[in-house]
Amino acid sequence: MTRPPTAAQRRVIDAADPVTGRLRGTQEQLAALVKRGLAFRHPRPPHEHFLTPEGHRIRQGITREPRPAGSGERAAPTGVFAARTGGEPDPPPPGPARRREVHSAWQGLLELRRMTNADAAADRPCGWERSHLVPAAALALEAAGHHPAGPDGEGYRVRETPQPEAVAVYQPDGEALRTCAATLEGAGWQVSEHREPRTGTRYLLASPRRA
């Protein structure tokens, strides 16, 4: 479980621009936020720092709510948000708190697109997504309401591939797989359907669209 931000880091996050997520702070503070995945450094001069989707979530004060004692359900952990890639051994519990987290992370990602794509386009993946392919694709799916795979094996799974800038998306239900493809295409990804040669398992190959 990742530790929450320190008080000093939280002050920097809270002072971020509410729309763009642009940060102000010392180089040490900004570097610490980057290391924790709460901020990123823009690759073009003047190399400003901006909140990541997780940083936006923390700034908006969305936390995972504990279950009441004796409810019979496991308490939700606190810490850094992670999109559901499917098949996690200890996934966060579903519910309103999780939906708010996912919605906030997706809105933060759209702001990153507007701020970091050269043409301010929000309909095309940005640099952060290209360097975080699996969580970026998983966030697009989870934000659209798709069900990630759980212990029963039903639901989507997003996995790395040997190909550069590409992820594989598995979903045992054919219609649901096609719906995942439509969601990713709408989120700015190029998608094609394939079958594994040995098993015949269908899957999607998805890459961030550049134009």
N, C-alpha and C positions, 0 to 999 in steps of 0.2 A: 504494500500500500504506500503510495507516495505521500510525503508530508505536505501539509497545506503551506501556502506562502507565508513567509515571515511577515511581521508587522510592517517593516520597511518596504518589502516587496508589494504588499497589499496596498500601501499608500500610492506607490507608483502605478499600480494597476487601476486603482480607483480614480486616479487623476488623468487617465487616458482619455483621448477625445471620444465622446460617446458614439459618434457616427463612424469615424475612420479607424478608431483603435490606436491612433498614433501615440507613442509614449514619450515622456520626458523623464530623464533621470541621469545619474552618473553612469559612466561606462561600466563600472563594476556591477551596478544594479541591473542595467540592461543585459549585460552578459549573463548574469545569474538567471534572469527570466528566460533568456534564450536556451540556456542549458536545461532548464526545467520544462521546456516545451510550451511556455506561456507567451512567448514573444518570438518574433523573427526579425532579422536584419534585412532590409530591402537591398537587393543586389546592385541597384543603380544609385549613383550619387544623388542626394547627399547621404545615402545609407541610413535613412531613418529607421526606427524600430516601431513595430506594430504588434498588437495582440494577435495571437493565434485563436482559432475557434475555442480552445480550452480557456485561454485568457479572457475572451469575451464572456464565457460562461461564468467564470469566477467574478468578473466585474459586475455582472448583473445579479450576483448574489444567489445563484441557483445552486443549492446543495442537495445532496442525497438525504432524504428524510428517513430517520430510523423508524422501524416498526414499533408499535406499542408493545410493552412487555407482556408476555403471555399470549401474544397473537398467534403463536404457532408458526410464524414465518421468520426467516432469517433476517437480522438487521442489515440494512443497506450500508455498505462501506462508504466512507468519505474519501476524497482524494481526487486525482486528476481524471477528467472525463476521458473515456475511450469509446469510440463507436463499436458496436457489436459486429464482429467479423463472422460470427457463427461458430458454434462448437466449443465455446469457452468452457473450461472446467468449473468456473465459479462466476457465472454471469450476474450482472446486477438485476434485481427484481424488477419486473414490469410494473407499470402504474403511472399515475399522473406526474410524479416527480421525475421519472425517467423520460417521459415525453417532453417535459419542460426543458430538461437538460439537452435533449437531442435537438429540439427546436432552436434553442439558444445557440448551440454549436453550429447549426446550419446557417443561421442568420449571420453569425460571426464570419463564417467562411464566405458567404456572399459579399460581405464588406471587404474581406481580403481580396477577393477578385476585383472589386471596383477600384480598390486602391493600388493594386500591384499590376494588373493587366495594363499594357500600354494604352489601350483605347478605353479603359475603364469599363470593360464589358464584364457583366456578372453572369453571362450565360456560357462562359468558357472557363475551364479549370485554370488555376494560377500556379505560380512556381511552388508554393507550399504543397499543393496537391501532387505535383509531379515528383516531389521528394518524399511524399508520404502516400504512396499509391493505394495501399490496402486500406488504411483508415479513411482515406478520402472517398474511395468508392463505397466503403461500408457505410459511411455517414450519409451519403446520398441515398442509399437504399433504406437505411433505418429512418431517415427523416421523412421519406415518402410513405412510411407505414409498412414496409415489408418486414416479414417475420424472420429473424435470424435463427439458424439451426440451434436446437437445444439438445438435451439428452436423447430425445426420441429420434433425432436425425432429420426431422422435417424442418424445412426452412433454408435460407440461403447461407452459403459459405463463401467468403472472399479470400483468395489465396495468392501468394506471390507466384510469379512464373519466371523462367529463365530469360524471357524476352524483355528487352529494355522498355520501360514505360508501359507495361501491360500487366493486368491482373486477370486472374481466372475467377469466374463466379459460377458456383455450382448450386443447383436447385433441383431436387428429384422430380418435382411436378413440372411437366412440360409447359403448361399454361402459365404457371408462376414464373418460370424461367423467362418466358417471352415478356412478361410484365416487368421483370427486372431489367431486361434489355431496353424496354421503352423508357423506364425511369432513368437509366444511365444516359441514354441518348438525349433525353430532355435536360439532363444536368450537364451536358457538354462533353460527353464521352463518345468515342467511336466504338461501336460494338459489333461483333460478328459471332455467330454460333458455330461450334465445332463438336466433334466426337473424339473421345480418346480411342486410339487405334486398337488397343488390346481389349478394353472393357466395353466400348461403345457408349460410355457415359457422355451425355451431352453437357456442354458447359459454354459459358460466354467468355470471350476474350475482349477485354475493354481497355482502351487507352485514352488519355486525356486529349481532347481535340485542340489543335493549335490555332485554327482559324475558322 
